């Protein structure tokens, strides 16, 4: 078994949660965002108990995106979120 473990590819752990924020948007709606360490992924929900959408970027600092037209830029204090079929919204914590 030790020989098999020595040959195994290194395992990359999922990133730790950096911050979990409720943000108010310009249209008075709320979004719930979980930011992860490394700034390459986040989970967005448009309702507190809604379906989570995982947004990812290849590099930190690039827009986080998901299939269907989701896009997010910003940080734990202020974001710009684009949802499928909607215009961009500015939101802040």
Contact map, one row per residue, 1 for C-alpha under 8 A:
111110000000000000000000000000000000000000000000000000000000000000000000000000000000000000000
111111000000000000000000000000000000000000000000000000000000000000000000000000000000000000000
111111100000000000000000000000000000000000000000000000000000000000000000000000000000000000000
111111110000000000000000000000000000000000000000000000000000000000000000000000000000000000000
111111110000000000000000000000000000000000000000000000000000000000000000000000000000000000000
011111110000000000000000000000000000000000000000000000000000000000000000000000000000000000000
001111111000000000000000000000000000000000000000000000000000000000000000000000000000000000000
000111111100000000000000000000000000000000000000000000000000000000000000000000000000000000000
000000111110000000000000000000000000000000000000000000000000000000000000000000000000000000000
000000011111000000000000000000000000000000000000000000000000000000000000000000000000000000000
000000001111100000000000000000000000000000000000000000000000000000000000000000000000000000000
000000000111110000000000000000000000000000000000000000000000000000000000000000000000000000000
000000000011111000000000000000000000000000000000000000000000000000000000000000000000000000000
000000000001111100000000000000000000000000000000000000000000000000000000000000000000000000000
000000000000111110000000000000000001110000000000000000000000000000000000000000000000000000000
000000000000011111000000000000000001100000000000000000000000000000000000000000000000000000000
000000000000001111110000000000000111100000000000000000000000000000000000000000000000000000000
000000000000000111110000000000000111100000000000000000000000000000000000000000000000000000000
000000000000000011111000000000000111000000000000000000000000000000000000000100000000000000000
000000000000000011111100000000011110000000000000000000000000000000000000000000000000000000000
000000000000000000111110000000011110000000000000000000000000000000000000000100000000000000001
000000000000000000011111000001111000000000000000000000000000000000000000000000000000000000001
000000000000000000001111100001111000000000000000000000000000000000000000000001000000000000111
000000000000000000000111110111100000000000000000000000000000000000000000000000000000000000111
000000000000000000000011111111100000000000000000000000000000000000000000000000000000000011110
000000000000000000000001111110000000000000000000000000000000000000000000000000000000000011100
000000000000000000000000111110000000000000000000000000000000000000000000000000000000000010000
000000000000000000000001111111000000000000000000000000000000000000000000000000000000000000000
000000000000000000000001111111100000000000000000000000000000000000000000000000000000000000000
000000000000000000000111100111110000000000000110000000000000000000000000000000000000000000000
000000000000000000000111100011111000000000011111000000000000000000000000000000000000000000000
000000000000000000011110000001111100000000011111000000000000000000000000000000000000000000000
000000000000000000011110000000111110000001111000000000000000000000000000000000000000000000000
000000000000000011111000000000011111000001110000000000000000000000000000000000000000000000000
000000000000000011111000000000001111101011100000000000000000000000000000000100000000000000000
000000000000001111100000000000000111111111000000000000000000000000000000000000000000000000000
000000000000001111000000000000000011111100000000000000000000000000000000000000000000000000000
000000000000001000000000000000000001111110000000000000000001000000000000000000000000000000000
000000000000000000000000000000000011111111000000000000000001100000000000000000000000000000000
000000000000000000000000000000000001111111000000000000011111110100000000000000000000000000000
000000000000000000000000000000000011011111100000000001111000000100000000000000000000000000000
000000000000000000000000000000001111001111110000000001110000000100000000000000000000000000000
000000000000000000000000000000001110000011111000000111100000000000000000000000000000000000000
000000000000000000000000000000111100000001111100000111100000000000000000000000000000000000000
000000000000000000000000000000111000000000111111111110000000000000000000000000000000000000000
000000000000000000000000000001110000000000011111011000000000000000000000000000000000000000000
000000000000000000000000000001110000000000001111111000000000000000000000000000000000000000000
000000000000000000000000000000110000000000001111110000000000000000000000000000000000000000000
000000000000000000000000000000000000000000001011111000000000000000000000000000000000000000000
000000000000000000000000000000000000000000001111111100000000000000000000000000000000000000000
000000000000000000000000000000000000000000001110111110000000000000000000000000000000000000000
000000000000000000000000000000000000000000111000011111000000000000000000000000000000000000000
000000000000000000000000000000000000000000111000001111100000000001000000000000000000000000000
000000000000000000000000000000000000000011110000000111110000000001000000000000000000000000000
000000000000000000000000000000000000000011110000000011111000000111000111000000000000000000000
000000000000000000000000000000000000000111000000000001111100000111000000000000000000000000000
000000000000000000000000000000000000000110000000000000111111011110000000000000000000000000000
000000000000000000000000000000000000000100000000000000011111010000000000000000000000000000000
000000000000000000000000000000000000000100000000000000001111110000000000000000000000000000000
000000000000000000000000000000000000011100000000000000001111110000000000000000000000000000000
000000000000000000000000000000000000001100000000000000000011111000000000000000000000000000000
000000000000000000000000000000000000000100000000000000001111111100000000100000000000000000000
000000000000000000000000000000000000000000000000000000001000111110000011100000000000000000000
000000000000000000000000000000000000000111000000000000111000011111000011100000000000000000000
000000000000000000000000000000000000000000000000000000111000001111101111000000000000000000000
000000000000000000000000000000000000000000000000000011110000000111111110000000000000000000000
000000000000000000000000000000000000000000000000000000000000000011111100000000000000000000000
000000000000000000000000000000000000000000000000000000000000000001111100000000000001000000000
000000000000000000000000000000000000000000000000000000000000000011111110000000000111100000000
000000000000000000000000000000000000000000000000000000100000000011111111000000001111000000000
000000000000000000000000000000000000000000000000000000100000001111001111100000001110000000000
000000000000000000000000000000000000000000000000000000100000001110000111110000111100000000000
000000000000000000000000000000000000000000000000000000000000011100000011111000111000000000000
000000000000000000000000000000000000000000000000000000000000000000000001111111110000000000000
000000000000000000000000000000000000000000000000000000000000000000000000111111100000000000000
000000000000000000101000000000000010000000000000000000000000000000000000011111100000000000001
000000000000000000000000000000000000000000000000000000000000000000000000011111100000000000011
000000000000000000000010000000000000000000000000000000000000000000000000011111110000000001111
000000000000000000000000000000000000000000000000000000000000000000000001111111111000000001110
000000000000000000000000000000000000000000000000000000000000000000000001110001111100000111100
000000000000000000000000000000000000000000000000000000000000000000000111100000111110000111100
000000000000000000000000000000000000000000000000000000000000000000001111000000011111011110000
000000000000000000000000000000000000000000000000000000000000000000001110000000001111111100000
000000000000000000000000000000000000000000000000000000000000000000011100000000000111110000000
000000000000000000000000000000000000000000000000000000000000000000001000000000000011111000000
000000000000000000000000000000000000000000000000000000000000000000000000000000000111111100000
000000000000000000000000000000000000000000000000000000000000000000000000000000000110111110000
000000000000000000000000000000000000000000000000000000000000000000000000000000011110011111000
000000000000000000000000111000000000000000000000000000000000000000000000000000011100001111100
000000000000000000000000110000000000000000000000000000000000000000000000000001111000000111110
000000000000000000000011110000000000000000000000000000000000000000000000000001111000000011111
000000000000000000000011100000000000000000000000000000000000000000000000000011100000000001111
000000000000000000001111000000000000000000000000000000000000000000000000000111000000000000111
